[in-house]
Amino acid sequence: QVQLVESGGGLVQAGGSLRLSCAASGRTFSVVTMGWFRQAPGKEREFVAAITWSGGSTYYADSVKGRFTISRDNPKNTVYLQMNSLKPEDTAVYYCAATRGSYVRGTSDYDYWGQGTQVTVSS
């Protein structure tokens, strides 16, 4: 099992920045890729970004490309999501996820999930 704990959410004005963190514990050696997803009220959970533990390859949704940056700190087993130039449409609960596989963009590709952290962007 892998446990994931997110932190760093909050309320920010449009144009502002936030950094989310996801600390992983447990059988982290089995994890190949870490990802961030988000879910706004009344909408499906959607892919935001992902990063591989070993090579650090990154993947982004078109809606956040150029504004969000995913990174990792392997010794700390922590993944970060730096969010800049935030927009009201970025408002959602953000979830951290981990997978033992290589497919990164679908919710069904992930084996473990955090509890989520709320991000609210005011206009």
Secondary structure, DSSP 8 states (H G I E B T S, - for coil): -EEEEEE--EEEETT--EEEEEEEEESGGG--EEEEEEE-TTS--EEEEEEETTT--EEE-TTTTTTEEEEEEGGGTEEEEEE-S--GGG-EEEEEEEESSS--SSGGG-SEE---EEEEEE-
